[in-house]
Amino acid sequence: MEMIPVTSSNIAAIGYDEQSATLTIQFIKENAVYEYYDVPQYEYDALMSAGSHGSYANKNIYKVYRQQRIA
């Protein structure tokens, strides 16, 4: 999966796998990486086009979708 660098105070890069609907977010602090499962394509698209990736993810991703820290 390609990780796309983003400009954010908290998020370093974001990736998305359409086949598995898995969203991957690499955070700046501690270089932690989380996967979020069953995330629809429209949610990824909205996250990538949001004015603030962190704010959007906080409201629409973090506590909505199952997640697991992978690194």
mmJSON file of the N, C-alpha and C atoms, coordinates in Angstrom:
{"data_MODEL":{"atom_site":{
"group_PDB":["ATOM","ATOM","ATOM","ATOM","ATOM","ATOM","ATOM","ATOM","ATOM","ATOM","ATOM","ATOM","ATOM","ATOM","ATOM","ATOM","ATOM","ATOM","ATOM","ATOM","ATOM","ATOM","ATOM","ATOM","ATOM","ATOM","ATOM","ATOM","ATOM","ATOM","ATOM","ATOM","ATOM","ATOM","ATOM","ATOM","ATOM","ATOM","ATOM","ATOM","ATOM","ATOM","ATOM","ATOM","ATOM","ATOM","ATOM","ATOM","ATOM","ATOM","ATOM","ATOM","ATOM","ATOM","ATOM","ATOM","ATOM","ATOM","ATOM","ATOM","ATOM","ATOM","ATOM","ATOM","ATOM","ATOM","ATOM","ATOM","ATOM","ATOM","ATOM","ATOM","ATOM","ATOM","ATOM","ATOM","ATOM","ATOM","ATOM","ATOM","ATOM","ATOM","ATOM","ATOM","ATOM","ATOM","ATOM","ATOM","ATOM","ATOM","ATOM","ATOM","ATOM","ATOM","ATOM","ATOM","ATOM","ATOM","ATOM","ATOM","ATOM","ATOM","ATOM","ATOM","ATOM","ATOM","ATOM","ATOM","ATOM","ATOM","ATOM","ATOM","ATOM","ATOM","ATOM","ATOM","ATOM","ATOM","ATOM","ATOM","ATOM","ATOM","ATOM","ATOM","ATOM","ATOM","ATOM","ATOM","ATOM","ATOM","ATOM","ATOM","ATOM","ATOM","ATOM","ATOM","ATOM","ATOM","ATOM","ATOM","ATOM","ATOM","ATOM","ATOM","ATOM","ATOM","ATOM","ATOM","ATOM","ATOM","ATOM","ATOM","ATOM","ATOM","ATOM","ATOM","ATOM","ATOM","ATOM","ATOM","ATOM","ATOM","ATOM","ATOM","ATOM","ATOM","ATOM","ATOM","ATOM","ATOM","ATOM","ATOM","ATOM","ATOM","ATOM","ATOM","ATOM","ATOM","ATOM","ATOM","ATOM","ATOM","ATOM","ATOM","ATOM","ATOM","ATOM","ATOM","ATOM","ATOM","ATOM","ATOM","ATOM","ATOM","ATOM","ATOM","ATOM","ATOM","ATOM","ATOM","ATOM","ATOM","ATOM","ATOM","ATOM","ATOM","ATOM","ATOM","ATOM","ATOM","ATOM","ATOM","ATOM"],
"id":[1,2,3,4,5,6,7,8,9,10,11,12,13,14,15,16,17,18,19,20,21,22,23,24,25,26,27,28,29,30,31,32,33,34,35,36,37,38,39,40,41,42,43,44,45,46,47,48,49,50,51,52,53,54,55,56,57,58,59,60,61,62,63,64,65,66,67,68,69,70,71,72,73,74,75,76,77,78,79,80,81,82,83,84,85,86,87,88,89,90,91,92,93,94,95,96,97,98,99,100,101,102,103,104,105,106,107,108,109,110,111,112,113,114,115,116,117,118,119,120,121,122,123,124,125,126,127,128,129,130,131,132,133,134,135,136,137,138,139,140,141,142,143,144,145,146,147,148,149,150,151,152,153,154,155,156,157,158,159,160,161,162,163,164,165,166,167,168,169,170,171,172,173,174,175,176,177,178,179,180,181,182,183,184,185,186,187,188,189,190,191,192,193,194,195,196,197,198,199,200,201,202,203,204,205,206,207,208,209,210,211,212,213],
"type_symbol":["N","C","C","N","C","C","N","C","C","N","C","C","N","C","C","N","C","C","N","C","C","N","C","C","N","C","C","N","C","C","N","C","C","N","C","C","N","C","C","N","C","C","N","C","C","N","C","C","N","C","C","N","C","C","N","C","C","N","C","C","N","C","C","N","C","C","N","C","C","N","C","C","N","C","C","N","C","C","N","C","C","N","C","C","N","C","C","N","C","C","N","C","C","N","C","C","N","C","C","N","C","C","N","C","C","N","C","C","N","C","C","N","C","C","N","C","C","N","C","C","N","C","C","N","C","C","N","C","C","N","C","C","N","C","C","N","C","C","N","C","C","N","C","C","N","C","C","N","C","C","N","C","C","N","C","C","N","C","C","N","C","C","N","C","C","N","C","C","N","C","C","N","C","C","N","C","C","N","C","C","N","C","C","N","C","C","N","C","C","N","C","C","N","C","C","N","C","C","N","C","C","N","C","C","N","C","C","N","C","C","N","C","C"],
"label_atom_id":["N","CA","C","N","CA","C","N","CA","C","N","CA","C","N","CA","C","N","CA","C","N","CA","C","N","CA","C","N","CA","C","N","CA","C","N","CA","C","N","CA","C","N","CA","C","N","CA","C","N","CA","C","N","CA","C","N","CA","C","N","CA","C","N","CA","C","N","CA","C","N","CA","C","N","CA","C","N","CA","C","N","CA","C","N","CA","C","N","CA","C","N","CA","C","N","CA","C","N","CA","C","N","CA","C","N","CA","C","N","CA","C","N","CA","C","N","CA","C","N","CA","C","N","CA","C","N","CA","C","N","CA","C","N","CA","C","N","CA","C","N","CA","C","N","CA","C","N","CA","C","N","CA","C","N","CA","C","N","CA","C","N","CA","C","N","CA","C","N","CA","C","N","CA","C","N","CA","C","N","CA","C","N","CA","C","N","CA","C","N","CA","C","N","CA","C","N","CA","C","N","CA","C","N","CA","C","N","CA","C","N","CA","C","N","CA","C","N","CA","C","N","CA","C","N","CA","C","N","CA","C","N","CA","C","N","CA","C","N","CA","C","N","CA","C","N","CA","C"],
"label_alt_id":[null,null,null,null,null,null,null,null,null,null,null,null,null,null,null,null,null,null,null,null,null,null,null,null,null,null,null,null,null,null,null,null,null,null,null,null,null,null,null,null,null,null,null,null,null,null,null,null,null,null,null,null,null,null,null,null,null,null,null,null,null,null,null,null,null,null,null,null,null,null,null,null,null,null,null,null,null,null,null,null,null,null,null,null,null,null,null,null,null,null,null,null,null,null,null,null,null,null,null,null,null,null,null,null,null,null,null,null,null,null,null,null,null,null,null,null,null,null,null,null,null,null,null,null,null,null,null,null,null,null,null,null,null,null,null,null,null,null,null,null,null,null,null,null,null,null,null,null,null,null,null,null,null,null,null,null,null,null,null,null,null,null,null,null,null,null,null,null,null,null,null,null,null,null,null,null,null,null,null,null,null,null,null,null,null,null,null,null,null,null,null,null,null,null,null,null,null,null,null,null,null,null,null,null,null,null,null,null,null,null,null,null,null],
"label_comp_id":["MET","MET","MET","GLU","GLU","GLU","MET","MET","MET","ILE","ILE","ILE","PRO","PRO","PRO","VAL","VAL","VAL","THR","THR","THR","SER","SER","SER","SER","SER","SER","ASN","ASN","ASN","ILE","ILE","ILE","ALA","ALA","ALA","ALA","ALA","ALA","ILE","ILE","ILE","GLY","GLY","GLY","TYR","TYR","TYR","ASP","ASP","ASP","GLU","GLU","GLU","GLN","GLN","GLN","SER","SER","SER","ALA","ALA","ALA","THR","THR","THR","LEU","LEU","LEU","THR","THR","THR","ILE","ILE","ILE","GLN","GLN","GLN","PHE","PHE","PHE","ILE","ILE","ILE","LYS","LYS","LYS","GLU","GLU","GLU","ASN","ASN","ASN","ALA","ALA","ALA","VAL","VAL","VAL","TYR","TYR","TYR","GLU","GLU","GLU","TYR","TYR","TYR","TYR","TYR","TYR","ASP","ASP","ASP","VAL","VAL","VAL","PRO","PRO","PRO","GLN","GLN","GLN","TYR","TYR","TYR","GLU","GLU","GLU","TYR","TYR","TYR","ASP","ASP","ASP","ALA","ALA","ALA","LEU","LEU","LEU","MET","MET","MET","SER","SER","SER","ALA","ALA","ALA","GLY","GLY","GLY","SER","SER","SER","HIS","HIS","HIS","GLY","GLY","GLY","SER","SER","SER","TYR","TYR","TYR","ALA","ALA","ALA","ASN","ASN","ASN","LYS","LYS","LYS","ASN","ASN","ASN","ILE","ILE","ILE","TYR","TYR","TYR","LYS","LYS","LYS","VAL","VAL","VAL","TYR","TYR","TYR","ARG","ARG","ARG","GLN","GLN","GLN","GLN","GLN","GLN","ARG","ARG","ARG","ILE","ILE","ILE","ALA","ALA","ALA"],
"label_asym_id":["A","A","A","A","A","A","A","A","A","A","A","A","A","A","A","A","A","A","A","A","A","A","A","A","A","A","A","A","A","A","A","A","A","A","A","A","A","A","A","A","A","A","A","A","A","A","A","A","A","A","A","A","A","A","A","A","A","A","A","A","A","A","A","A","A","A","A","A","A","A","A","A","A","A","A","A","A","A","A","A","A","A","A","A","A","A","A","A","A","A","A","A","A","A","A","A","A","A","A","A","A","A","A","A","A","A","A","A","A","A","A","A","A","A","A","A","A","A","A","A","A","A","A","A","A","A","A","A","A","A","A","A","A","A","A","A","A","A","A","A","A","A","A","A","A","A","A","A","A","A","A","A","A","A","A","A","A","A","A","A","A","A","A","A","A","A","A","A","A","A","A","A","A","A","A","A","A","A","A","A","A","A","A","A","A","A","A","A","A","A","A","A","A","A","A","A","A","A","A","A","A","A","A","A","A","A","A","A","A","A","A","A","A"],
"label_entity_id":["1","1","1","1","1","1","1","1","1","1","1","1","1","1","1","1","1","1","1","1","1","1","1","1","1","1","1","1","1","1","1","1","1","1","1","1","1","1","1","1","1","1","1","1","1","1","1","1","1","1","1","1","1","1","1","1","1","1","1","1","1","1","1","1","1","1","1","1","1","1","1","1","1","1","1","1","1","1","1","1","1","1","1","1","1","1","1","1","1","1","1","1","1","1","1","1","1","1","1","1","1","1","1","1","1","1","1","1","1","1","1","1","1","1","1","1","1","1","1","1","1","1","1","1","1","1","1","1","1","1","1","1","1","1","1","1","1","1","1","1","1","1","1","1","1","1","1","1","1","1","1","1","1","1","1","1","1","1","1","1","1","1","1","1","1","1","1","1","1","1","1","1","1","1","1","1","1","1","1","1","1","1","1","1","1","1","1","1","1","1","1","1","1","1","1","1","1","1","1","1","1","1","1","1","1","1","1","1","1","1","1","1","1"],
"label_seq_id":[1,1,1,2,2,2,3,3,3,4,4,4,5,5,5,6,6,6,7,7,7,8,8,8,9,9,9,10,10,10,11,11,11,12,12,12,13,13,13,14,14,14,15,15,15,16,16,16,17,17,17,18,18,18,19,19,19,20,20,20,21,21,21,22,22,22,23,23,23,24,24,24,25,25,25,26,26,26,27,27,27,28,28,28,29,29,29,30,30,30,31,31,31,32,32,32,33,33,33,34,34,34,35,35,35,36,36,36,37,37,37,38,38,38,39,39,39,40,40,40,41,41,41,42,42,42,43,43,43,44,44,44,45,45,45,46,46,46,47,47,47,48,48,48,49,49,49,50,50,50,51,51,51,52,52,52,53,53,53,54,54,54,55,55,55,56,56,56,57,57,57,58,58,58,59,59,59,60,60,60,61,61,61,62,62,62,63,63,63,64,64,64,65,65,65,66,66,66,67,67,67,68,68,68,69,69,69,70,70,70,71,71,71],
"pdbx_PDB_ins_code":[null,null,null,null,null,null,null,null,null,null,null,null,null,null,null,null,null,null,null,null,null,null,null,null,null,null,null,null,null,null,null,null,null,null,null,null,null,null,null,null,null,null,null,null,null,null,null,null,null,null,null,null,null,null,null,null,null,null,null,null,null,null,null,null,null,null,null,null,null,null,null,null,null,null,null,null,null,null,null,null,null,null,null,null,null,null,null,null,null,null,null,null,null,null,null,null,null,null,null,null,null,null,null,null,null,null,null,null,null,null,null,null,null,null,null,null,null,null,null,null,null,null,null,null,null,null,null,null,null,null,null,null,null,null,null,null,null,null,null,null,null,null,null,null,null,null,null,null,null,null,null,null,null,null,null,null,null,null,null,null,null,null,null,null,null,null,null,null,null,null,null,null,null,null,null,null,null,null,null,null,null,null,null,null,null,null,null,null,null,null,null,null,null,null,null,null,null,null,null,null,null,null,null,null,null,null,null,null,null,null,null,null,null],
"Cartn_x":[0.847,0.0,0.892,0.555,1.307,0.865,1.833,1.557,1.817,0.838,0.935,1.233,2.368,2.684,1.648,1.278,0.325,0.9,0.375,0.772,-0.194,0.318,-0.516,0.399,-0.121,0.685,0.744,-0.133,-0.212,-0.037,-0.374,-0.352,0.779,1.612,2.728,2.313,1.535,1.17,-0.105,-0.801,-2.067,-2.036,-2.53,-2.646,-4.018,-4.42,-5.73,-5.661,-6.2,-6.302,-7.771,-8.117,-9.512,-10.077,-9.269,-9.75,-10.208,-9.433,-9.775,-10.462,-10.596,-11.18,-10.442,-9.094,-8.259,-7.554,-7.749,-7.108,-5.922,-4.765,-3.569,-3.124,-2.88,-2.432,-1.142,-0.124,1.144,1.156,1.329,1.33,2.757,2.889,4.199,4.802,4.041,4.556,4.771,5.931,6.306,6.313,6.058,6.029,5.082,4.001,3.012,2.22,1.853,1.048,-0.178,-1.348,-2.603,-3.326,-4.007,-4.918,-6.345,-7.198,-8.633,-9.365,-10.276,-10.884,-12.304,-12.669,-14.004,-14.324,-13.318,-13.478,-13.878,-15.036,-15.48,-14.582,-14.542,-13.75,-14.112,-15.399,-15.798,-15.208,-15.023,-14.448,-12.969,-12.266,-10.86,-10.755,-11.592,-11.567,-11.808,-12.779,-13.088,-11.923,-11.286,-10.129,-9.003,-8.741,-7.636,-7.913,-9.17,-9.49,-9.847,-9.838,-10.197,-9.149,-9.608,-8.696,-7.746,-8.235,-7.411,-7.592,-6.562,-6.643,-6.88,-6.189,-6.318,-7.706,-8.277,-9.625,-10.656,-10.521,-11.465,-11.377,-10.151,-9.966,-10.49,-10.276,-10.749,-12.271,-12.956,-14.424,-15.036,-14.344,-14.981,-14.31,-13.108,-12.378,-12.047,-11.337,-10.71,-11.631,-12.776,-13.662,-14.848,-14.807,-15.911,-15.58,-14.327,-13.931,-13.014,-13.108,-12.203,-10.771,-9.904,-8.52,-7.554,-6.32,-5.256,-3.937,-3.122,-1.779,-0.914,-0.221,0.601,2.09,2.416,3.841,3.948],
"Cartn_y":[-1.181,0.0,1.245,2.181,3.432,4.345,4.842,5.813,7.199,8.066,9.405,10.393,11.082,12.086,13.219,13.697,14.8,15.887,17.084,18.197,18.252,17.904,17.843,17.918,18.43,18.503,17.158,16.232,14.952,13.735,13.869,12.741,12.927,11.89,11.955,11.485,10.374,9.798,8.973,8.824,8.088,7.155,5.935,4.978,4.317,3.765,3.115,1.938,0.822,-0.374,-0.575,-0.326,-0.419,-1.827,-2.83,-4.217,-4.642,-4.266,-4.669,-3.559,-2.381,-1.207,-0.901,-0.98,-0.702,0.63,1.505,2.812,2.712,3.172,3.151,4.586,4.899,6.242,6.131,6.855,6.937,8.271,8.19,9.386,9.888,11.185,11.802,11.418,11.575,11.249,9.747,9.359,7.961,7.154,7.797,7.108,5.903,6.003,4.925,4.792,3.553,3.282,2.481,2.945,2.269,1.904,0.773,0.385,0.535,1.028,1.181,0.334,-0.494,-1.522,-1.166,-1.651,-1.454,0.02,0.766,2.194,2.347,2.939,3.097,4.063,3.867,4.726,6.198,6.513,7.918,8.558,7.769,8.289,8.624,7.74,8.013,9.255,9.358,10.519,11.812,11.784,12.974,13.327,12.322,12.559,13.223,12.724,13.254,14.669,15.021,16.359,17.347,16.895,17.762,18.857,20.014,21.115,20.757,19.97,19.481,17.969,17.232,15.772,15.292,15.896,15.498,15.73,16.879,17.184,16.252,16.013,15.123,13.72,13.222,11.871,11.773,12.806,12.806,12.702,13.365,13.37,12.164,11.625,10.646,9.275,9.139,7.882,7.204,7.902,7.285,6.433,6.934,6.181,5.547,5.599,5.057,3.66,3.463,2.213,1.397,0.071,-0.815,-0.461,-0.556,-0.173,-1.115,-1.075,-1.851,-1.155,-1.037,-0.481,-1.586,-1.257,-2.27,-1.94,-0.747,-0.38,0.754],
"Cartn_z":[0.0,0.0,0.0,-0.825,-0.893,0.237,0.986,2.036,1.463,1.569,1.009,2.136,2.064,3.084,3.06,4.244,4.345,5.246,5.079,5.931,7.102,8.28,9.476,10.69,11.789,13.011,13.722,13.37,14.065,13.159,11.88,10.943,9.941,9.795,8.845,7.458,7.398,6.104,6.246,5.113,5.071,3.868,4.064,2.973,3.007,1.87,1.793,0.836,1.273,0.437,0.093,-1.164,-1.608,-1.457,-1.751,-1.728,-0.339,0.69,2.056,2.839,2.235,2.899,4.2,4.117,5.283,5.099,6.08,6.116,7.069,6.637,7.478,7.714,8.987,9.35,10.153,9.686,10.411,11.143,12.455,13.279,13.488,13.663,13.838,15.187,16.243,17.576,17.694,18.152,18.354,17.056,15.931,14.64,14.66,15.415,15.532,14.236,13.897,12.707,13.137,12.722,13.033,11.747,11.78,10.705,11.2,10.321,10.596,9.563,10.036,9.185,8.748,7.563,6.979,6.751,6.326,6.043,4.577,4.307,2.913,2.124,0.833,-0.054,0.124,0.274,0.402,1.655,2.694,3.942,3.732,3.04,2.706,1.831,0.818,-0.075,0.693,1.604,2.399,3.321,3.902,4.767,3.989,2.802,2.007,1.494,1.314,0.809,1.918,3.16,4.285,4.484,4.935,5.238,6.367,7.321,8.423,8.525,8.162,8.215,9.645,10.597,11.989,12.543,12.264,12.75,12.127,10.827,10.158,10.742,10.886,11.421,12.844,13.627,15.008,15.078,14.189,14.196,13.493,12.47,11.596,11.483,12.032,11.858,13.189,14.055,15.226,16.088,16.435,17.338,16.618,15.29,14.501,13.961,13.55,12.906,13.815,13.673,14.427,14.055,15.032,14.782,15.486,15.013,15.621,15.352,16.402,16.211,15.597,14.514,13.841,13.933,14.386,14.55,15.547],
"occupancy":[1.0,1.0,1.0,1.0,1.0,1.0,1.0,1.0,1.0,1.0,1.0,1.0,1.0,1.0,1.0,1.0,1.0,1.0,1.0,1.0,1.0,1.0,1.0,1.0,1.0,1.0,1.0,1.0,1.0,1.0,1.0,1.0,1.0,1.0,1.0,1.0,1.0,1.0,1.0,1.0,1.0,1.0,1.0,1.0,1.0,1.0,1.0,1.0,1.0,1.0,1.0,1.0,1.0,1.0,1.0,1.0,1.0,1.0,1.0,1.0,1.0,1.0,1.0,1.0,1.0,1.0,1.0,1.0,1.0,1.0,1.0,1.0,1.0,1.0,1.0,1.0,1.0,1.0,1.0,1.0,1.0,1.0,1.0,1.0,1.0,1.0,1.0,1.0,1.0,1.0,1.0,1.0,1.0,1.0,1.0,1.0,1.0,1.0,1.0,1.0,1.0,1.0,1.0,1.0,1.0,1.0,1.0,1.0,1.0,1.0,1.0,1.0,1.0,1.0,1.0,1.0,1.0,1.0,1.0,1.0,1.0,1.0,1.0,1.0,1.0,1.0,1.0,1.0,1.0,1.0,1.0,1.0,1.0,1.0,1.0,1.0,1.0,1.0,1.0,1.0,1.0,1.0,1.0,1.0,1.0,1.0,1.0,1.0,1.0,1.0,1.0,1.0,1.0,1.0,1.0,1.0,1.0,1.0,1.0,1.0,1.0,1.0,1.0,1.0,1.0,1.0,1.0,1.0,1.0,1.0,1.0,1.0,1.0,1.0,1.0,1.0,1.0,1.0,1.0,1.0,1.0,1.0,1.0,1.0,1.0,1.0,1.0,1.0,1.0,1.0,1.0,1.0,1.0,1.0,1.0,1.0,1.0,1.0,1.0,1.0,1.0,1.0,1.0,1.0,1.0,1.0,1.0,1.0,1.0,1.0,1.0,1.0,1.0],
"B_iso_or_equiv":[0.0,0.0,0.0,0.0,0.0,0.0,0.0,0.0,0.0,0.0,0.0,0.0,0.0,0.0,0.0,0.0,0.0,0.0,0.0,0.0,0.0,0.0,0.0,0.0,0.0,0.0,0.0,0.0,0.0,0.0,0.0,0.0,0.0,0.0,0.0,0.0,0.0,0.0,0.0,0.0,0.0,0.0,0.0,0.0,0.0,0.0,0.0,0.0,0.0,0.0,0.0,0.0,0.0,0.0,0.0,0.0,0.0,0.0,0.0,0.0,0.0,0.0,0.0,0.0,0.0,0.0,0.0,0.0,0.0,0.0,0.0,0.0,0.0,0.0,0.0,0.0,0.0,0.0,0.0,0.0,0.0,0.0,0.0,0.0,0.0,0.0,0.0,0.0,0.0,0.0,0.0,0.0,0.0,0.0,0.0,0.0,0.0,0.0,0.0,0.0,0.0,0.0,0.0,0.0,0.0,0.0,0.0,0.0,0.0,0.0,0.0,0.0,0.0,0.0,0.0,0.0,0.0,0.0,0.0,0.0,0.0,0.0,0.0,0.0,0.0,0.0,0.0,0.0,0.0,0.0,0.0,0.0,0.0,0.0,0.0,0.0,0.0,0.0,0.0,0.0,0.0,0.0,0.0,0.0,0.0,0.0,0.0,0.0,0.0,0.0,0.0,0.0,0.0,0.0,0.0,0.0,0.0,0.0,0.0,0.0,0.0,0.0,0.0,0.0,0.0,0.0,0.0,0.0,0.0,0.0,0.0,0.0,0.0,0.0,0.0,0.0,0.0,0.0,0.0,0.0,0.0,0.0,0.0,0.0,0.0,0.0,0.0,0.0,0.0,0.0,0.0,0.0,0.0,0.0,0.0,0.0,0.0,0.0,0.0,0.0,0.0,0.0,0.0,0.0,0.0,0.0,0.0,0.0,0.0,0.0,0.0,0.0,0.0],
"pdbx_formal_charge":[null,null,null,null,null,null,null,null,null,null,null,null,null,null,null,null,null,null,null,null,null,null,null,null,null,null,null,null,null,null,null,null,null,null,null,null,null,null,null,null,null,null,null,null,null,null,null,null,null,null,null,null,null,null,null,null,null,null,null,null,null,null,null,null,null,null,null,null,null,null,null,null,null,null,null,null,null,null,null,null,null,null,null,null,null,null,null,null,null,null,null,null,null,null,null,null,null,null,null,null,null,null,null,null,null,null,null,null,null,null,null,null,null,null,null,null,null,null,null,null,null,null,null,null,null,null,null,null,null,null,null,null,null,null,null,null,null,null,null,null,null,null,null,null,null,null,null,null,null,null,null,null,null,null,null,null,null,null,null,null,null,null,null,null,null,null,null,null,null,null,null,null,null,null,null,null,null,null,null,null,null,null,null,null,null,null,null,null,null,null,null,null,null,null,null,null,null,null,null,null,null,null,null,null,null,null,null,null,null,null,null,null,null],
"auth_seq_id":[1,1,1,2,2,2,3,3,3,4,4,4,5,5,5,6,6,6,7,7,7,8,8,8,9,9,9,10,10,10,11,11,11,12,12,12,13,13,13,14,14,14,15,15,15,16,16,16,17,17,17,18,18,18,19,19,19,20,20,20,21,21,21,22,22,22,23,23,23,24,24,24,25,25,25,26,26,26,27,27,27,28,28,28,29,29,29,30,30,30,31,31,31,32,32,32,33,33,33,34,34,34,35,35,35,36,36,36,37,37,37,38,38,38,39,39,39,40,40,40,41,41,41,42,42,42,43,43,43,44,44,44,45,45,45,46,46,46,47,47,47,48,48,48,49,49,49,50,50,50,51,51,51,52,52,52,53,53,53,54,54,54,55,55,55,56,56,56,57,57,57,58,58,58,59,59,59,60,60,60,61,61,61,62,62,62,63,63,63,64,64,64,65,65,65,66,66,66,67,67,67,68,68,68,69,69,69,70,70,70,71,71,71],
"auth_comp_id":["MET","MET","MET","GLU","GLU","GLU","MET","MET","MET","ILE","ILE","ILE","PRO","PRO","PRO","VAL","VAL","VAL","THR","THR","THR","SER","SER","SER","SER","SER","SER","ASN","ASN","ASN","ILE","ILE","ILE","ALA","ALA","ALA","ALA","ALA","ALA","ILE","ILE","ILE","GLY","GLY","GLY","TYR","TYR","TYR","ASP","ASP","ASP","GLU","GLU","GLU","GLN","GLN","GLN","SER","SER","SER","ALA","ALA","ALA","THR","THR","THR","LEU","LEU","LEU","THR","THR","THR","ILE","ILE","ILE","GLN","GLN","GLN","PHE","PHE","PHE","ILE","ILE","ILE","LYS","LYS","LYS","GLU","GLU","GLU","ASN","ASN","ASN","ALA","ALA","ALA","VAL","VAL","VAL","TYR","TYR","TYR","GLU","GLU","GLU","TYR","TYR","TYR","TYR","TYR","TYR","ASP","ASP","ASP","VAL","VAL","VAL","PRO","PRO","PRO","GLN","GLN","GLN","TYR","TYR","TYR","GLU","GLU","GLU","TYR","TYR","TYR","ASP","ASP","ASP","ALA","ALA","ALA","LEU","LEU","LEU","MET","MET","MET","SER","SER","SER","ALA","ALA","ALA","GLY","GLY","GLY","SER","SER","SER","HIS","HIS","HIS","GLY","GLY","GLY","SER","SER","SER","TYR","TYR","TYR","ALA","ALA","ALA","ASN","ASN","ASN","LYS","LYS","LYS","ASN","ASN","ASN","ILE","ILE","ILE","TYR","TYR","TYR","LYS","LYS","LYS","VAL","VAL","VAL","TYR","TYR","TYR","ARG","ARG","ARG","GLN","GLN","GLN","GLN","GLN","GLN","ARG","ARG","ARG","ILE","ILE","ILE","ALA","ALA","ALA"],
"auth_asym_id":["A","A","A","A","A","A","A","A","A","A","A","A","A","A","A","A","A","A","A","A","A","A","A","A","A","A","A","A","A","A","A","A","A","A","A","A","A","A","A","A","A","A","A","A","A","A","A","A","A","A","A","A","A","A","A","A","A","A","A","A","A","A","A","A","A","A","A","A","A","A","A","A","A","A","A","A","A","A","A","A","A","A","A","A","A","A","A","A","A","A","A","A","A","A","A","A","A","A","A","A","A","A","A","A","A","A","A","A","A","A","A","A","A","A","A","A","A","A","A","A","A","A","A","A","A","A","A","A","A","A","A","A","A","A","A","A","A","A","A","A","A","A","A","A","A","A","A","A","A","A","A","A","A","A","A","A","A","A","A","A","A","A","A","A","A","A","A","A","A","A","A","A","A","A","A","A","A","A","A","A","A","A","A","A","A","A","A","A","A","A","A","A","A","A","A","A","A","A","A","A","A","A","A","A","A","A","A","A","A","A","A","A","A"],
"auth_atom_id":["N","CA","C","N","CA","C","N","CA","C","N","CA","C","N","CA","C","N","CA","C","N","CA","C","N","CA","C","N","CA","C","N","CA","C","N","CA","C","N","CA","C","N","CA","C","N","CA","C","N","CA","C","N","CA","C","N","CA","C","N","CA","C","N","CA","C","N","CA","C","N","CA","C","N","CA","C","N","CA","C","N","CA","C","N","CA","C","N","CA","C","N","CA","C","N","CA","C","N","CA","C","N","CA","C","N","CA","C","N","CA","C","N","CA","C","N","CA","C","N","CA","C","N","CA","C","N","CA","C","N","CA","C","N","CA","C","N","CA","C","N","CA","C","N","CA","C","N","CA","C","N","CA","C","N","CA","C","N","CA","C","N","CA","C","N","CA","C","N","CA","C","N","CA","C","N","CA","C","N","CA","C","N","CA","C","N","CA","C","N","CA","C","N","CA","C","N","CA","C","N","CA","C","N","CA","C","N","CA","C","N","CA","C","N","CA","C","N","CA","C","N","CA","C","N","CA","C","N","CA","C","N","CA","C","N","CA","C","N","CA","C","N","CA","C","N","CA","C"],
"pdbx_PDB_model_num":[1,1,1,1,1,1,1,1,1,1,1,1,1,1,1,1,1,1,1,1,1,1,1,1,1,1,1,1,1,1,1,1,1,1,1,1,1,1,1,1,1,1,1,1,1,1,1,1,1,1,1,1,1,1,1,1,1,1,1,1,1,1,1,1,1,1,1,1,1,1,1,1,1,1,1,1,1,1,1,1,1,1,1,1,1,1,1,1,1,1,1,1,1,1,1,1,1,1,1,1,1,1,1,1,1,1,1,1,1,1,1,1,1,1,1,1,1,1,1,1,1,1,1,1,1,1,1,1,1,1,1,1,1,1,1,1,1,1,1,1,1,1,1,1,1,1,1,1,1,1,1,1,1,1,1,1,1,1,1,1,1,1,1,1,1,1,1,1,1,1,1,1,1,1,1,1,1,1,1,1,1,1,1,1,1,1,1,1,1,1,1,1,1,1,1,1,1,1,1,1,1,1,1,1,1,1,1,1,1,1,1,1,1]
}}}
